[in-house]
Amino acid sequence: MAPNVDVIIIGAGMAGLTCGCLLAKKGLRVVMIEKNEKVGGCCASFQKDGFSFDLSVQSLGECQRGGRVWSFLQELDLLDQIHFISLEPAREYHFPDRKVVQSSKLETHIKTLSSLFPNERKGIEQVYAALKGVFEEFSQIPSSINWFDPSSFSSKYPLLSQYGDKTFGELVDGLIFHPSLKAILSIRTSYALLPPEKISVVGMAGIEMSYFNHGVSCVEGKVEELPLRLGETLQKMGGQILISHEVQEILIEGKTVIGVRLKDGQEMTGKVIVSNADAYTTFLDFLDGNFIPGGFRSKLKRMRPSLSYFILYLGIEGELDELSVSNNEIFFDDLLQKEYQSLYENRIPEEGPFYLLAPSKVNPSHAPRGKSTLCLSLKAPYHLSLDWDQKVKDQLSQQLITKASPFIPDLEKRILVKVMATPKTIEQWTGNRWGAAYGWAQTPSQSGIYRLQRTTPIPNLYLTGHWTSPGGGIAGVVASGELTAKAVLERY
């Protein structure tokens, strides 16, 4: 059967769009298949009664000059169409006994922490030196590296070899003594939905350095402007996007992938298939299990997705002058591990931390004049509720409103619009099993070179997105899209 196109990409999330644009730019015939009504995956926006909300992406790393996202947009001549707003300071962390302002500049951040804990300056510098070194080494790894030559790997990537199986908690414990400083240094492990003793050093390096290297930004206007412009660019280069079409099966001839069958019965063939979809769906639903090698299938079944979120989007009356920055995280104690003990038992602790974001402080267009948008969220296990009925959603909404009220006077009376998203909502929108926010959890056994690779055991089938390395976050999935495109082009 002669192929219709060169490349079929399943899923038009940011990684799929990145990969598709780069392949189309090289002249390959690309078709993307997206089950939703618009492209973007998690990088989507919605409107409600005059208010605009970004689904889940509130801030991005590597969007300022020299960063990975910036460089990618430059390559596509899109820098004049997508504008970024720098967030400095990046965020505020609120503890019962102190407030910590985090700069998006690493030197400033280290100086701030060193002024609070002067006896720990050397340890603080060593923690970030390790993260920076690991990040730089991992960024240099070619997609064709021979994983089975450990001596060669350790000589080329000494820090990755040293920290590849270590957790961030182990790194911090070896260099830092003050418990409060350990908590402050570990705050951003929550952006991977893991406690410090479970997140890998490699995963934490990606989270921290993608922000510190090239600042923290948000998209001017709606975050969906980013994927929408990429989709338009792909089509201008001759690519095709099938919106509201869903793949039912990946077709195989012999032992090689040759195309896809859609749920409407339409079949399409291609030389290469790239899946930007959930890894379980790709291998356990789209494919006949008989074609998947036993070892790979066993590995897939052992891997665990990240936790998810419950998110409350609010449109409120009045400005938010009471908040000094748009991104805030509120903690009720320094013991970050306590929250996860409950989450792993499918419970949400009443005194668990939460995020308080005020997007309209940065993007006034998100709300009508004299009004504001709020985004309150907390980590949530998918199995907290069987069906996530209205009663559960109302209870969690009230819990968040109560927690946020000390920061925003008369919050409950000011609410004009209320929209809720649960892990089940995220699962339905993205297709991610259990509403996983970041693909696989960034534990040592699921980070870096131990994550799923872009090439698969099945010829002509490639992966991209946060189920592959380097992992979640917009900068991470853009990196994945670029690396998958490179792997496909090497084949040609």
Residue pairs with C-beta under 8 A, 6 or more apart in sequence:
1 253
1 258
1 259
1 269
2 269
3 258
3 259
3 269
3 270
3 271
4 31
4 259
4 268
4 269
4 270
5 29
5 30
5 31
5 240
5 268
5 269
5 270
5 271
6 23
6 28
6 29
6 30
6 270
6 271
6 272
7 20
7 23
7 28
7 29
7 30
7 31
7 270
7 271
7 272
7 273
7 274
7 488
8 30
8 31
8 32
8 33
8 259
8 260
8 268
8 270
8 272
8 273
8 274
9 16
9 19
9 20
9 30
9 31
9 32
9 33
9 273
9 274
9 275
9 276
9 464
10 16
10 33
10 247
10 250
10 260
10 273
10 274
10 275
10 276
10 277
10 282
10 286
11 32
11 33
11 34
11 35
11 41
11 275
11 276
11 277
11 431
11 465
12 20
12 32
12 33
12 34
12 39
12 40
12 41
12 227
12 231
12 241
12 243
12 276
13 39
13 40
13 41
13 42
13 43
13 227
13 276
13 430
13 465
13 477
14 40
14 41
14 42
14 43
14 226
14 227
14 230
14 474
14 477
14 478
14 481
15 276
15 464
15 465
15 466
15 477
15 478
15 480
15 481
15 484
16 32
16 41
16 274
16 276
16 464
16 465
16 481
17 32
17 39
17 40
17 227
17 230
17 231
17 234
17 481
18 72
18 230
18 464
18 477
18 478
18 480
18 481
18 482
18 485
19 274
19 276
19 464
19 481
19 482
19 484
19 485
19 488
20 30
20 32
20 234
20 239
21 76
21 230
21 233
21 234
21 237
21 239
22 75
22 481
22 482
22 485
23 30
23 485
23 488
23 489
24 30
24 234
24 237
24 238
24 239
25 75
25 76
25 237
26 489
28 488
28 492
29 238
29 239
30 234
30 238
30 239
30 240
31 239
31 240
31 241
31 242
31 268
31 270
32 39
32 234
32 239
32 240
32 241
32 242
33 242
33 245
33 246
33 247
33 260
33 262
34 241
34 242
34 243
34 244
34 245
35 244
35 245
35 246
35 247
35 431
36 44
36 243
36 244
36 429
37 243
37 244
38 44
38 224
38 228
38 243
39 227
39 228
39 230
39 231
39 241
39 243
40 224
40 226
40 227
40 228
41 227
41 276
41 429
41 430
42 55
42 56
42 57
42 426
42 429
42 430
42 437
43 55
43 56
43 57
43 223
43 224
43 226
43 227
43 474
44 54
44 55
44 56
44 223
44 224
44 227
44 429
45 52
45 53
45 54
45 55
45 222
45 223
45 224
46 52
46 53
46 55
46 419
47 53
48 313
48 315
48 417
48 419
49 315
49 416
49 417
50 315
50 367
50 368
50 371
51 313
51 315
51 366
51 367
51 368
51 371
51 373
51 416
51 417
52 222
52 365
52 366
52 367
52 373
53 313
53 359
53 366
53 373
53 375
53 419
54 222
54 223
54 224
54 359
54 375
55 223
55 421
55 429
56 309
56 311
56 421
56 426
56 437
57 223
57 474
58 218
58 223
58 327
58 357
58 359
58 375
59 87
59 90
59 216
59 217
59 218
59 327
60 69
60 84
60 216
60 217
60 218
60 219
60 473
60 474
60 475
61 67
61 69
61 210
61 211
61 213
61 214
61 215
61 216
61 217
61 473
61 474
61 475
62 68
62 69
62 70
62 210
62 213
62 214
62 475
62 478
63 69
63 70
63 84
63 214
63 215
63 217
63 475
64 70
64 84
64 86
64 214
64 215
64 217
65 214
66 214
67 213
67 214
67 215
67 475
68 210
68 214
68 475
68 478
68 479
68 482
69 474
69 475
69 478
70 79
70 84
70 214
72 478
72 482
73 79
73 82
76 230
76 233
78 229
78 230
78 233
81 229
82 219
82 225
82 226
82 229
83 219
83 220
83 221
84 217
84 218
84 219
84 220
85 217
85 218
85 219
85 220
85 362
85 363
86 104
86 215
86 216
86 217
87 104
87 215
87 216
87 217
87 218
87 325
87 326
87 327
87 362
88 103
88 104
88 105
88 215
88 216
89 101
89 102
89 103
89 104
89 325
90 102
90 103
90 104
90 211
90 216
90 327
91 102
91 216
91 325
91 327
91 328
91 329
92 99
92 100
92 101
92 102
92 324
92 325
92 327
92 328
92 329
93 99
93 100
93 102
93 184
93 187
93 328
93 329
93 331
94 328
94 329
94 330
94 331
94 407
95 183
95 331
95 333
95 334
96 331
96 332
96 333
100 112
100 116
100 184
101 112
101 325
102 109
102 112
103 109
103 112
104 211
104 212
104 215
104 216
105 212
105 215
106 128
106 132
106 212
106 213
109 212
110 121
110 124
110 125
110 128
113 120
113 124
113 181
113 184
113 185
114 120
114 121
114 124
116 181
116 184
117 124
117 178
117 180
117 181
119 178
120 176
120 177
120 178
120 181
123 175
123 176
123 177
124 176
124 181
124 185
126 175
127 171
127 172
127 175
127 176
127 185
128 208
128 212
130 159
130 163
130 171
130 201
130 205
131 201
131 204
131 205
131 208
131 209
132 205
132 209
132 212
133 159
134 159
134 160
134 163
134 201
134 202
134 205
135 205
135 206
135 208
135 209
135 210
135 213
137 157
137 158
137 159
137 160
138 157
138 160
138 202
138 205
138 206
138 448
138 469
138 470
140 157
141 157
141 160
141 449
143 454
143 455
143 483
143 486
143 487
143 490
144 490
145 153
146 152
147 153
147 449
153 160
153 161
154 161
160 202
160 448
160 449
163 171
163 201
163 202
164 200
164 201
164 202
164 444
164 448
164 449
165 200
165 444
166 200
166 201
166 444
167 196
167 197
167 198
167 199
167 200
167 201
167 443
167 444
168 186
168 189
168 196
168 199
168 200
168 201
168 203
168 204
169 186
169 195
169 196
169 197
169 198
169 199
170 197
170 201
171 201
172 182
172 185
172 186
172 196
173 182
176 182
176 185
179 334
180 334
182 196
183 331
183 334
183 335
183 336
186 195
186 196
186 336
187 329
187 331
187 336
188 204
188 207
188 208
189 195
189 196
189 199
189 204
189 207
189 336
190 329
190 336
190 353
190 379
191 207
191 473
192 199
192 203
192 204
192 207
192 306
192 438
192 441
192 442
192 471
192 472
193 306
193 307
193 308
193 379
193 437
193 438
193 441
194 203
194 306
194 307
194 340
194 441
194 442
194 443
195 336
195 337
195 339
195 340
196 336
196 337
197 337
198 340
198 441
198 443
199 442
199 443
200 442
200 443
200 444
200 446
200 447
200 448
201 444
202 442
202 444
202 447
202 448
203 442
203 443
203 447
203 448
203 471
204 442
206 442
206 470
206 471
206 473
206 476
207 442
207 473
210 473
210 475
210 476
218 326
218 359
218 362
218 363
219 225
219 226
220 363
221 363
221 365
222 363
222 366
226 474
231 241
234 241
235 241
242 262
245 262
245 263
245 264
245 266
246 262
246 263
247 260
247 261
247 262
247 263
247 277
247 286
248 260
248 261
248 262
248 263
248 286
249 260
249 261
249 286
249 287
250 257
250 259
250 260
250 273
250 275
250 282
250 286
250 287
250 461
251 257
251 258
251 259
251 260
251 261
251 267
251 269
252 258
252 287
252 288
252 291
252 458
255 291
255 458
255 459
256 458
256 459
256 460
257 272
257 273
257 458
257 459
257 460
257 461
258 269
258 270
258 460
259 267
259 268
259 269
259 270
259 273
260 267
260 268
260 270
260 273
260 286
261 267
262 268
271 460
272 460
272 461
272 462
272 488
272 491
273 460
273 461
273 462
274 462
274 463
274 464
274 484
274 488
275 282
275 286
275 461
275 462
275 463
275 464
275 465
276 463
276 464
276 465
277 286
277 431
277 465
278 430
278 431
278 432
278 433
278 436
278 467
279 300
279 303
279 439
279 440
279 452
279 463
279 467
280 300
280 433
281 431
281 433
282 463
283 292
283 296
283 297
283 300
284 300
287 458
289 297
291 458
292 300
292 457
292 458
293 457
296 456
296 457
300 452
303 440
303 446
303 452
304 440
304 441
304 443
304 446
305 432
305 433
305 434
305 436
305 439
305 440
305 441
306 436
306 437
306 438
306 439
306 440
306 441
306 442
306 472
307 343
307 379
307 380
307 381
307 382
307 436
307 437
307 441
308 379
308 380
308 381
308 382
308 423
308 426
308 427
308 434
308 435
308 436
308 437
309 377
309 378
309 379
309 380
309 421
309 423
309 426
309 435
309 437
310 348
310 377
310 378
310 380
310 393
310 396
310 400
310 420
310 421
310 422
310 423
311 375
311 376
311 377
311 420
311 421
312 374
312 375
312 376
312 377
312 396
312 397
312 400
312 401
312 418
312 419
312 420
313 373
313 374
313 375
313 417
313 418
313 419
313 420
313 421
314 373
314 374
314 375
314 376
314 415
314 417
314 418
315 367
315 371
315 372
315 373
315 374
315 415
315 416
315 417
315 418
316 371
316 372
316 373
316 374
316 408
316 411
316 414
316 415
316 416
317 370
317 371
317 414
317 415
317 416
318 370
318 371
318 372
318 414
319 370
319 372
320 358
320 360
320 361
320 372
320 374
320 408
322 407
322 408
322 409
323 356
323 358
323 361
323 407
323 408
325 361
326 357
326 358
326 359
326 361
326 362
327 355
327 357
328 355
328 356
328 357
328 358
328 407
329 353
329 354
329 355
329 356
330 353
330 354
330 355
330 356
330 403
330 404
330 407
331 353
332 351
332 352
332 353
333 351
336 353
338 349
338 352
339 349
339 352
339 353
339 379
342 348
342 349
342 352
343 349
343 379
343 380
343 381
344 381
346 381
346 383
346 384
347 381
347 384
348 378
348 379
348 380
348 381
348 384
348 396
348 399
350 399
352 378
352 379
353 378
354 376
354 377
354 378
354 400
354 403
354 404
355 375
355 376
355 377
355 378
356 374
356 375
356 376
356 404
356 407
357 374
357 375
357 376
357 377
358 372
358 373
358 374
358 375
359 366
359 373
359 375
360 366
360 367
360 371
360 372
360 373
361 372
366 373
367 373
371 416
374 404
374 408
376 400
376 401
376 403
376 404
377 400
378 396
378 399
378 400
380 396
380 422
380 423
381 423
382 423
382 424
382 427
382 434
382 435
383 434
384 392
384 423
385 392
385 422
387 424
388 422
388 423
388 424
388 425
392 422
393 420
393 422
396 420
397 418
397 420
401 411
401 412
401 415
404 411
405 411
405 412
408 414
422 435
423 434
423 435
424 435
425 435
426 432
426 435
426 436
426 437
427 433
427 434
427 435
432 439
437 472
438 466
438 471
438 472
438 473
439 465
439 466
439 467
439 468
439 471
439 472
440 446
440 451
440 452
440 466
440 467
440 471
442 471
442 472
444 450
447 469
447 471
448 469
448 470
449 469
451 467
451 468
451 469
451 470
451 471
452 463
452 467
452 468
452 469
453 463
453 468
453 469
454 462
454 463
454 464
454 468
454 480
454 483
454 484
454 487
455 462
455 463
455 487
456 462
456 463
462 484
462 487
462 488
463 484
464 477
464 480
464 481
464 483
464 484
465 477
465 480
465 481
466 472
466 473
466 476
466 477
466 480
468 480
468 483
468 484
469 480
469 483
470 476
470 479
470 480
